[in-house]
């Protein structure tokens, strides 16, 4: 075979190999996003930030209780730059075979009234609706309809970020309205490792705490986290451990 054609064949093989590697990476990340057995946002207190403009993200997590397991997946997209739309679902299964599994479906829209900047603060607004609400409302601060205002405060060049939430939810099952609140913190320990902690609750006096760590496998692209939490003053049955993953590509649209 002439040298010219041998060279062309080598180039094609090299290009094909690169494309196959990228395709395999894509398949791996897709599998990560859709796998529900190890499915960051087990963090309930939200931040005054949106996913990247012109892109989407997937946050998925598993929360394990003594008698049940929750699995959540919340894909969110920001096509316009200042409106993040989330359409996701959650499922709870019980260890007792006599109890049926149940699902929740969530739609939420979120915008920023003031973007968060380093050593400054940001303010947002989120409204949402839940269909067939059945999963532990308290630990998730979800009702049939809800709204909240997230405020985030950056300190020490983003090494410490404080999040404050206040909101309202309507629970159709109990025909009740509740005020909700949340306080959370992110502490950047090293370049890829972050400690997280929060307390949250509602006007009924029910409150919860949660703490854990978040690690960036690929900075600004793929994060994993794990947390433990419990209802304040609650029984051991209210304890949980969670495992989460967040995939945030820089650009899709």
N, C-alpha and C positions, 0 to 999 in steps of 0.2 A: 504494500500500500504506500502511495506517495506520502512524503512527509507532511504536505499541506493537509491532506485528508486525515492522517493520523492525529495531527494537532487539533483539527476540528472535532474529531471524535473524543479526544481527551477533554476538550472544552465542554462539549455537550454532557459528558459523564460528570464533570465537575459541577456544572449547573444543575444537573438532575439530582446529584447527591445533596447539594445545598437545599434544593426545593423539598426533597424528601425529609431532610432534617427539620426544616421549618414546619412541614406538614405534621410530623410526629410531635413536635413541640406544641403545635396548635391542638392536636388531639389530646395530648396530656392535659393542657390547661382547660380544655373543654370538659374533660372527664372530672377534673378537680371541681369545676363549677357545678356539675350536675350530680355528683356523687352525694347522696343523702346520708350515707352511713357515717361519714366524717365531715359533716358539713359544718371588716370583721365586724358582724356587729352583734355579738351577744350583749354589747354595751347598750343599755337602755337610754341613758341620757344622751341626747343628740348634740351635734356640734353645729356651729354657724358656718358650715362649709358645704360646697356642692361637689359632685363629681366633675371631672374635667369637662370644659365646654367642648361640644362636638364628640363626646365619647359616652361610654356606658361603664358601669361597674356591676359586679355581682358580689353580694355579701351573703354568706350562707353559714349556718351554724347548727350544732346539735346541743341541746340542753338536757341533761340526764338527771332525773329525780329518782327517789327511792322506788316509787311505784309506777313511774311513767317516763316517757322520752318525747321531747319535742324536736322537730326538725324544721328549720326555716330556710327559705331562699328568697332574697329580695333583689332582683335585677333593677337597676335604676339608670336612666339616661338623661343627659342634659343637652338636648339638641340646639337650644337657642342661646345658651350662655348663662342665663339666670333663672331657669326653671328646671328643676330636677323632678322627673316623674318616675315613681316607683310602682311596680306592679308585681306582687309576690304572693307567696303562700306559706302556710305553716301546717304541720300535721302532728298530732299527738297520738301516741300508742301507749296502751297500758299493759303492765305485766300480767294483770288478771285477764285470762282469756275470755271471761264472761263480759268484759267491758269492750265496747266497740271503739275503734279509732275514729277520729274526727278531724276536720280540716277547717282552716281559716283562709280567706282570700283578701288581700290588702291592696288598696289603691291609695297612693299618697302623692301630693304635689308640694314642693318646697321651693322657696325663693329666698334670696338674701336682700335685706333692707340696708345692710352695711357690710361689705366684705371684710373678712378677718385678715389683718396684716400683722407682721411681726411686731411685737411690743405694742399692740393696739388691741381693739376689740371689734367683734363682729356681731351682727344681729340678723336673725332669719325669721321666717314664718312658715309653718307646715300645717296642712290640713289633710285629713285622711278618712277613709271609710273601710269598715271591715264587714265582710259577708260571712254568714254562718259563724259568728264568733263563739268559740267554745274553749279555746286554749287559755289557760290561766291568765285571766285579764290583769290581775294585780301585778304579777311579776313582769308583765309586758306593757303595762300602761296603755292598753288598747280597749276601746269600746266600739259600738257600732259606728259612731262618728267621733272625731276628735280633732283638736287643734292645739298647737303649742308654739311657744316662742323660744327658740334656742339662742342663748347669748354665750359667746366664747371670748375669753380674755387671754391674750398671749403675754407671757413674761419671760425674762431672761433669754431673749432671742429664741423663743419657741421651745426652750428646754422644759418649761412648765406651762401648761395650758389648762385653764379652768373653764368648765362648761356649766351653765345654769339654764334650767328649763322650767317654764311655767305654762300650764295649759288647762284645758277642759276636755272632758269626755262624756259622752252619753251612752249609757248601757241600756239597750232596749229590753233585755231580758228582765232586768230588775226595775226598769222605768226610772232610773236614777241618773242624776248628773253629778259629776265629781270634778273637783279641782285637782290637778296633778302638779307635781314638782319633781325636780331632779337636780342633783349636784354631782359633777364628776370631774376627774382630773387625769391628765396625761403627763407623765414624767419621763422625759427622754434620758435614759441612763447612758447608753452608748449609741453609736451611729444607727444600729438596726434594732436595738432592744428598747422597749417602752413599757413602763409600769402604768397600769390603769386602775382606778378605784372610783366607786360611786355609791351614793345613797339616793333612793327615790321612793316616792309614795304618793298618796292621794289624801283627800279631805276626810276620808273615813277613819284616818289614823293608822291605816296599814302602811308599813314601810319596809324596805328591803335594802340590803347592802350587797355589793359585789366587788371583787378585786381580782387582778390577774396580770398577765403579761402579754405583750404583742410583739411579734418578731417579723421583720421584713426579710423574706427569703430573697426577693428581688426588689430593691428599694423602688418605691413609687409604682410597683406593678403587682406584686404578690406578697400578701401578708397572712400570717397565721396567728391565732391567739388562743389562750385558754384562761378561764376564770372559774372562781368558786363563789357561791352566794347563798343567801338565806334570808328568810323573813325575820325581821327584828322581833324577838320575843316569841317566834313561832316554834313549832315542834321540829324534830329532826326530819320529818317528811318534807318540810319546806326547803331543805338544802338542795343545792344543785351543783353540778360541774358542767362546764360548757367547753366546746371546741369549735373554733370558727376559722373561716378562710375568706379573704377579700381579694378579688382580682380587678385591677383598675388599669386597663390599657390607656395609653396617652391619646389616641385618636382612632375614631371609627368612622364618623361621618365626613 
